Amino acid sequence: MILVTGGAGFIGANFVLDWLATSDEPVINLDALTYAGNRETLAPLEGDARHLFVHGDICDRALVERLFAEHKPRAVVHFAAESHVDRSIDGPGAFVRTNVDGTFTLLEAARAHWSALPAGERELFRFLHVSTDEVYGSLGPNDPAFTETKTYEPNSPYSASKAASDHLVRAWHHTYGLPVLTTNCSNNYGHYQFPEKLIPLMIVNALAGKPLPIYGDGQNVRDWLYVGDHCSAIREVLARGRLGETYNVGGWNEMANLEIVHTLCALLDELRPSAAGSYARLVTYVKDRPGHDRRYAIDARKIERELGWRPAETFQSGIRKTVQWYLDNPGWIANVQSGAYRDWVARNYAGREVQP
Ligand SMILES: NC(=O)c1ccc[n+]([C@@H]2O[C@H](COP(=O)([O-])OP(=O)(O)OC[C@H]3O[C@@H](n4cnc5c(N)ncnc54)[C@H](O)[C@@H]3O)[C@@H](O)[C@H]2O)c1
């Protein structure tokens, strides 16, 4: 089996659902259920013996060691993190704790487990660390896209904490020989994303007739990748990546935030027209985020060259699916917005008879 951390979050939950849709290898899913963890997303796996959900913290060394000892996972896929840049500006402490200390705790527990394995199993063990392109810093308009050898220049507490975790992972390979792999991916979008991030926030606000807040001039550029493509890239790297290597993962799709928002408005105008007129009327410019990186761009040629991976979705196909999903799932959105998703487990099991 594999141990997934943060598998109740946006990408982790998509990964676990996709994994169990394509494989029967069981998953232990360790997640602290912070505000970003949502077990309702994992509802399709309730009662599925291949999925063992453990409510716990990656900083809890005793718990993590116990999971390794009891379940002997052949691999770790490490998603758990504090992931929102704005929140990291507001309260960086949680980012250092989870992203740095938590990764350190996992690495140490993985190292102890891996060192004690018999030779054959030790060679097969993998620790895959899921990271971000934000560690590389900000690009000018004509700079080449980030390659895996780009110097690290993190600018936000979030990216600095992820950069620190990447360095720990690298060092555990070089110093101890732990068989690690790192992926640095661009911005993800898709179903089950918490509506604090740009794309779901804009969809949810537009449908509610609320302003669509654009930071600064809206010309901050990001590369965008459909979440299912990120998950397939991780599966490829886990299966065939070269030990100790990092792989950039991207969608070959650079877009300015304002362009993203106008694309969403146009899709909503088509799929759910509003009597009040185009959703673009709701676009509102707000004061920029402090230290807002101007441009990220990913050169994803290494993963294509070595592992033959390319995204399956274009931005047009992925964003249409995403908007349609949010239109089709108002219950999921309402539960997230009201906070009711936190009670989902209690409600789901309330009144159910225990089977003998
Ligand atoms: N979202 C993106 O666009 C993006 C892009 C590239 C890389 N990443 C990376 O991918 C990973 C997942 O991102 P996401 O967008 O799914 O994040 P998310 O915020 O949606 O989910 C994070 C999950 O981690 C859990 N978690 C947080 N602290 C924990 C702790 N101490 N112990 C156990 N679980 C804890 C949360 O409960 C949540 O379920 C992160 O490492 C992030 O840095 C994200």
The ligand as a Tripos MOL2 file, in Angstrom:
@<TRIPOS>MOLECULE
LIG
   44    48     1     0     0
SMALL
NO_CHARGES

@<TRIPOS>ATOM
      1 N1         -2.9900   23.9910   -5.4520 N.am      1 LIG1
      2 C1         -2.0110   24.1970   -6.3200 C.2       1 LIG1
      3 O1         -2.2060   24.8840   -7.3280 O.2       1 LIG1
      4 C2         -0.6510   23.5660   -6.1050 C.ar      1 LIG1
      5 C3          0.3020   23.6630   -7.1190 C.ar      1 LIG1
      6 C4          1.5450   23.0410   -6.9480 C.ar      1 LIG1
      7 C5          1.8180   22.3430   -5.7920 C.ar      1 LIG1
      8 N2          0.8810   22.2850   -4.8130 N.ar      1 LIG1
      9 C6          1.2160   21.5040   -3.6010 C.3       1 LIG1
     10 O2          0.3600   20.3750   -3.6000 O.3       1 LIG1
     11 C7          0.0280   20.0060   -2.2650 C.3       1 LIG1
     12 C8         -1.4710   19.9560   -2.1110 C.3       1 LIG1
     13 O3         -2.0360   21.2250   -2.4360 O.3       1 LIG1
     14 P1         -3.6100   21.4910   -2.3230 P.3       1 LIG1
     15 O4         -3.9230   22.6340   -3.1910 O.co2     1 LIG1
     16 O5         -4.3300   20.2180   -2.4870 O.co2     1 LIG1
     17 O6         -3.6940   21.9550   -0.7970 O.3       1 LIG1
     18 P2         -4.9650   22.0310    0.1560 P.3       1 LIG1
     19 O7         -4.7020   23.2230    1.0350 O.co2     1 LIG1
     20 O8         -6.2400   21.9700   -0.6140 O.co2     1 LIG1
     21 O9         -4.8820   20.6900    1.0170 O.3       1 LIG1
     22 C9         -3.9050   20.4800    2.0000 C.3       1 LIG1
     23 C10        -4.3300   19.2690    2.8190 C.3       1 LIG1
     24 O10        -3.3040   19.0350    3.7980 O.3       1 LIG1
     25 C11        -3.9290   18.8130    5.0580 C.3       1 LIG1
     26 N3         -2.9970   19.2430    6.1120 N.ar      1 LIG1
     27 C12        -2.5880   20.5090    6.4010 C.ar      1 LIG1
     28 N4         -1.7560   20.4820    7.4620 N.ar      1 LIG1
     29 C13        -1.6030   19.1950    7.8310 C.ar      1 LIG1
     30 C14        -0.8730   18.5340    8.8440 C.ar      1 LIG1
     31 N5         -0.0950   19.2180    9.7040 N.pl3     1 LIG1
     32 N6         -0.9510   17.1930    8.9330 N.ar      1 LIG1
     33 C15        -1.7300   16.4770    8.0790 C.ar      1 LIG1
     34 N7         -2.4730   17.0530    7.1040 N.ar      1 LIG1
     35 C16        -2.4150   18.3930    6.9840 C.ar      1 LIG1
     36 C17        -5.1910   19.6540    5.0260 C.3       1 LIG1
     37 O11        -6.1610   19.2050    5.9750 O.3       1 LIG1
     38 C18        -5.6410   19.4700    3.5830 C.3       1 LIG1
     39 O12        -6.4610   18.3540    3.4470 O.3       1 LIG1
     40 C19         0.7140   21.0460   -1.3630 C.3       1 LIG1
     41 O13         1.9110   20.4880   -0.8910 O.3       1 LIG1
     42 C20         0.9800   22.2230   -2.2880 C.3       1 LIG1
     43 O14         2.1100   22.9380   -1.8760 O.3       1 LIG1
     44 C21        -0.3510   22.8770   -4.9290 C.ar      1 LIG1
@<TRIPOS>BOND
     1     1     2 1
     2     2     3 2
     3     2     4 1
     4     4     5 ar
     5     4    44 ar
     6     5     6 ar
     7     6     7 ar
     8     7     8 ar
     9     8     9 1
    10     8    44 ar
    11     9    10 1
    12     9    42 1
    13    10    11 1
    14    11    12 1
    15    11    40 1
    16    12    13 1
    17    13    14 1
    18    14    15 2
    19    14    16 1
    20    14    17 1
    21    17    18 1
    22    18    19 2
    23    18    20 1
    24    18    21 1
    25    21    22 1
    26    22    23 1
    27    23    24 1
    28    23    38 1
    29    24    25 1
    30    25    26 1
    31    25    36 1
    32    26    27 ar
    33    26    35 ar
    34    27    28 ar
    35    28    29 ar
    36    29    30 ar
    37    29    35 ar
    38    30    31 1
    39    30    32 ar
    40    32    33 ar
    41    33    34 ar
    42    34    35 ar
    43    36    37 1
    44    36    38 1
    45    38    39 1
    46    40    41 1
    47    40    42 1
    48    42    43 1
@<TRIPOS>SUBSTRUCTURE
     1 LIG1         1 GROUP 0 **** ****
